[in-house]
Amino acid sequence: LEGYVEDYGVELVDLIGQPVPYILSELERRIEEALTQDDRIESIRDFDFEINKNKINVTFTVVTNIGELQSRLEVDI
């Protein structure tokens, strides 16, 4: 699923410089909203956030109609 979130048009640039708690909640909401537009995706779960200086690494599980996929996204903060 590398690049999958970007393919669905999730906007992340406006999160740069925002408080980290806000970024984390928005990332989860925006990723879920973007990916669940696809009828094959049933849910998004198991979000995990790792903060490294000016980046957040997000990992999550995408539950589809054919199984589960692990995905990772790196976001500048």
ZINORJO-V480353 format. One record per residue. N is the residue number from 0. SS is DSSP state (2 for helix, 1 for strand, 0 for the rest). PHI is phi as a letter, one per 40 degrees, with the letter a starting at -180 (none if undefined). PSI is psi in radians with two decimals (* if undefined). Layout:
N_SS_PHI_PSI / N_SS_PHI_PSI
//
This chain:
0_0_none_0.21 / 1_0_d_2.24 / 2_0_g_-0.08 / 3_2_c_-0.73 / 4_2_c_-0.77 / 5_2_c_-0.61 / 6_2_c_-0.43 / 7_0_c_0.16 / 8_0_g_0.50 / 9_0_c_2.27 / 10_0_c_2.18 / 11_0_b_-0.29 / 12_2_d_-0.63 / 13_2_c_-0.09 / 14_2_c_-0.30 / 15_0_d_2.24 / 16_0_g_-0.09 / 17_0_c_2.82 / 18_0_c_2.47 / 19_2_d_-0.79 / 20_2_d_-0.66 / 21_2_c_-0.79 / 22_2_d_-0.79 / 23_2_c_-0.78 / 24_2_c_-0.67 / 25_2_c_-0.69 / 26_2_d_-0.84 / 27_2_c_-0.82 / 28_2_c_-0.81 / 29_2_c_-0.70 / 30_2_c_-0.82 / 31_2_c_-0.78 / 32_2_c_-0.75 / 33_2_c_-0.81 / 34_2_c_-0.56 / 35_0_c_0.01 / 36_0_c_-0.40 / 37_0_c_2.15 / 38_0_c_-0.38 / 39_0_c_-0.28 / 40_1_c_2.10 / 41_1_c_-0.67 / 42_1_a_2.91 / 43_1_b_2.32 / 44_1_a_3.09 / 45_1_f_0.79 / 46_1_c_2.39 / 47_1_b_2.31 / 48_1_b_2.33 / 49_1_b_2.11 / 50_1_c_2.17 / 51_1_b_1.71 / 52_0_f_-1.79 / 53_0_b_0.43 / 54_1_b_2.63 / 55_1_b_2.20 / 56_1_c_2.18 / 57_1_b_2.24 / 58_1_b_2.57 / 59_1_a_2.85 / 60_1_b_2.28 / 61_1_b_2.09 / 62_1_c_2.05 / 63_1_b_3.07 / 64_0_c_-0.13 / 65_0_b_0.10 / 66_1_i_-2.93 / 67_1_b_2.55 / 68_1_b_2.47 / 69_1_c_2.41 / 70_1_b_2.74 / 71_1_b_2.48 / 72_1_a_2.42 / 73_1_b_2.27 / 74_1_b_2.29 / 75_1_c_2.42 / 76_0_b_*
//
